[in-house]
Amino acid sequence: MSDLAIVWFRRDLRLADNPALDHARSRHARVLPLFIHDPEAEGGWAPGGAQRWWLHHSLAELDRRLRDRGSRLHLMAGDSAGQLEALIESTGACAVYWNRVYEPALVERDKAIKRALNERELEVESLRASLLFEPWELRKDNGEPYQVFTPFWKQMQRRWRAPELAPEPRELTTPDVAGSVALADLGLQPELDWAEGFRERFEPGELAARRRLKDFVDEGVAGYHQERDRPDHAGTSRFSAHLHHGELSPGQVVMALDEAGQLPTGEGKLSLVRELAWREFSAVMLFDRPSLPEAPLKAQFEDFPWRKPSDYADDLTAWQRGRTGIPMVDAGMRELYATGWMHNRVRMIVASFLTKNLLIPWQEGAAWFWDTLVDADLASNTQGWQWMAGCGADAAPYFRVFNPVLQGQKFDPSGDYVKRWCPELKDRPAKKIHEPLADGERCGDYPAAIVDLKGSRQRALDAYDQVKGR
């Protein structure tokens, strides 16, 4: 009987705390690490351009780390089921292991593959690696999923358990297998050098993720609860992309915060764990409601009076390019396009502006974020946009219309963030830096505001009043 197991890597591009890899290594003499590039399986949500850039470099780093242990990463492209079948036939593998993903289309794909492999009497097992709790573990007393975050977070705290981290293998025995695709042939790198700013800001890969985690725990997490809302400071963890691509596990984060894996003490550490809980809550929402990326959670918003595409096309382009004339919005959108990342507070500001002040459907914003964020996660992206638009979980749409001028004055008081990304405004005084240009005022080629904030806010409230009683 064969002693070879295939480990199918997906969003778990790491060697440490990789349950599928550890499971295979402990049961089989030989292990074949595999990655299949299969964007068609994503159900219309293939990775966007920024994610593909990250994925290319993360796969290269994973292969280097595997080679250090006597192994290598086997790359294939095409239909996952067909590629797995072909590899099993050519190698005689007796087992296939993977770590679970939870996006609806991929859940259905994995179920079908598992059934087919079981029928062939192969050993097949999937394991938990990207969440602290499975989506079906934290439920209401009646078994229904939560739609409000606070009770979800309370139950997570009540049921807390210390993570059990799988050890990192020191060596792996991998057979020589022909047919691996060259990484460059997967076409993940952008044709234009859009990603120049990505390289300046981020370093993909497991080792970089560990360094980022250590540095943040040593130097930044104590003040995280106070600094996390300041885009003008380096107060956030910046490992969301590492978590999304699985270069870092949430269990590793927890253990770095508390060596026993308990809920940490200290406001900064607990605030960070709460953010992990929000990530888990988003995953649960999508797991239970596969239509969320396209349809609002609250049915009464299906007929919300959004503007028509023909009416908002120019405004959407101005928002995407950071040319709205609203400094805090433009700074955020320029940071996003230049670096593949945007501060979370600013994400809320630009989302509120798009959906409320411009009355453009949240799906347009979600699609732009999907293509331009290196950390774009279908569950978190969907949840964030629906939350800000007022049609999702925990939403309070009738008063949550962010004023980007006031938000800027509060969270970027000296205007350093705006001046960095909108250098045309660098000579404006701090007390005016967040305001749209006054009539007749000129600052280089910075545009006048495309919308009146006060009038557009009232327009949004009037629109929400139309659906309030449904």
PyMOL commands that set and color helices and strands:
alter all, ss='L'
color gray80, all
select helices_A, chain A and resi 19-27+39-42+49-67+80-91+104-119+149-158+183-186+196-201+206-219+221-227+240-244+250-257+267-288+299-303+309-321+327-339+344-357+362-372+378-389+404-411+416-421+423-425+453-468
alter helices_A, ss='H'
color red, helices_A
select strands_A, chain A and resi 4-9+30-37+74-77+95-99+123-127
alter strands_A, ss='S'
color yellow, strands_A
deselect
rebuild
show_as cartoon
